[in-house]
Amino acid sequence: MADPEKLFRVDVVTPDGLIYSHRSSIIDMRAIDGQRSIMYGHTPLLTPLAIGDLKVRRSREMSRKVDHIAVNGGYIEFSNNIATIIADSAERARNIDVSRAEAAKERAEKRMKEAREKHDQRSLERAQIALKRAVNRISVYNTKK
């Protein structure tokens, strides 16, 4: 008989509430200091997240399906085999409105151009973050294809 699969719970919470809660065998995410992976039994961890794709690999019973979630900053806390992601905003790939994300990308690019012309560093930095978020949402949306 095969060993039972060791799974842990993954919860993603935003200011709008719980947007994701499932059991997982491994998660991959981008922390501010680089790519991280967490499996069952990982040592306790608390680290800030960068804008990126959170990949949640589900169980063998779910055919090891991978859920992709666009995360826009926040933190991950892992302890007692529970991963809690508290994100500024997050969207599952299946819920992303790609036309809205593409419009946000175009707006951010326009604001970046205007900020460069005006030498407005603060506006440029805000536009760059908005662009990263839009590109991340588009990229995560494209993973579901």
Rosetta blueprint (number, residue, H / E / L):
1 M L
2 A L
3 D L
4 P L
5 E L
6 K L
7 L L
8 F E
9 R E
10 V E
11 D E
12 V E
13 V E
14 T E
15 P L
16 D L
17 G E
18 L E
19 I E
20 Y E
21 S E
22 H E
23 R E
24 S E
25 S L
26 I E
27 I E
28 D E
29 M E
30 R E
31 A E
32 I L
33 D L
34 G E
35 Q E
36 R E
37 S E
38 I E
39 M E
40 Y L
41 G L
42 H L
43 T L
44 P L
45 L E
46 L E
47 T E
48 P E
49 L E
50 A E
51 I E
52 G E
53 D E
54 L E
55 K E
56 V E
57 R E
58 R L
59 S L
60 R H
61 E H
62 M H
63 S L
64 R L
65 K L
66 V E
67 D E
68 H E
69 I E
70 A E
71 V E
72 N E
73 G E
74 G E
75 Y E
76 I E
77 E E
78 F E
79 S E
80 N L
81 N L
82 I E
83 A E
84 T E
85 I E
86 I E
87 A E
88 D L
89 S L
90 A E
91 E E
92 R E
93 A H
94 R H
95 N H
96 I L
97 D L
98 V H
99 S H
100 R H
101 A H
102 E H
103 A H
104 A H
105 K H
106 E H
107 R H
108 A H
109 E H
110 K H
111 R H
112 M H
113 K H
114 E H
115 A H
116 R H
117 E H
118 K H
119 H L
120 D L
121 Q H
122 R H
123 S H
124 L H
125 E H
126 R H
127 A H
128 Q H
129 I H
130 A H
131 L H
132 K H
133 R H
134 A H
135 V H
136 N H
137 R H
138 I H
139 S H
140 V H
141 Y H
142 N H
143 T H
144 K L
145 K L
